[in-house]
Amino acid sequence: MAGKFEVYKDASDKFRFRLKAGNGEIIAVGEAYESKAGVLNGIESIKKNAAEAEVVDQTA
């Protein structure tokens, strides 16, 4: 089963998303957005940019 983005409203009535793996585990949570359009744009940005994103290890 593929992962999915879930869009929801938090306790402050802000829009947020969480990314769930195919097994239902939450693997990422987005920031708070003022509008539904904003949260959907955030999801699209992740979908577009994440595949080529560099991993920067700042623990070294």
C-alpha positions as CSV (number, residue, x, y, z in Angstrom):
1,M,0.0,0.0,0.0
2,A,1.3,3.5,-0.9
3,G,1.8,6.3,1.6
4,K,-0.7,9.1,1.9
5,F,-0.9,12.8,2.9
6,E,-3.7,13.5,5.4
7,V,-4.9,17.1,5.7
8,Y,-6.6,18.1,9.0
9,K,-7.3,21.1,11.3
10,D,-5.4,21.3,14.6
11,A,-6.8,22.6,17.9
12,S,-6.0,26.2,16.9
13,D,-8.1,25.7,13.7
14,K,-5.0,25.8,11.5
15,F,-4.5,23.5,8.5
16,R,-1.8,20.8,8.8
17,F,-0.8,17.7,7.1
18,R,0.8,14.4,8.1
19,L,2.5,11.9,5.8
20,K,1.7,8.3,6.6
21,A,3.6,5.3,5.3
22,G,1.7,2.4,3.8
23,N,1.5,0.7,7.2
24,G,-0.2,3.8,8.7
25,E,2.8,5.0,10.6
26,I,3.2,8.8,10.7
27,I,6.6,9.6,9.1
28,A,6.3,13.4,8.7
29,V,4.2,16.3,10.0
30,G,3.9,19.7,8.4
31,E,3.8,23.2,9.9
32,A,0.5,25.1,10.5
33,Y,-1.0,26.9,7.6
34,E,-3.7,29.6,7.6
35,S,-5.5,28.2,4.6
36,K,-6.3,24.9,2.9
37,A,-4.7,26.2,-0.3
38,G,-1.5,26.9,1.7
39,V,-1.3,23.4,3.1
40,L,-2.0,21.8,-0.3
41,N,0.8,24.0,-1.8
42,G,3.1,22.7,1.0
43,I,2.3,19.1,0.1
44,E,2.9,19.8,-3.6
45,S,6.2,21.4,-2.8
46,I,7.3,18.3,-0.8
47,K,6.2,16.0,-3.6
48,K,8.1,18.0,-6.1
49,N,11.4,18.6,-4.2
50,A,11.8,15.6,-1.8
51,A,12.9,13.1,-4.4
52,E,16.1,15.1,-5.2
53,A,16.7,16.6,-1.8
54,E,20.2,16.3,-0.4
55,V,20.7,14.7,3.0
56,V,22.9,16.9,5.2
57,D,24.2,15.2,8.3
58,Q,24.7,17.9,10.9
59,T,25.7,15.5,13.7
60,A,29.3,15.1,12.5
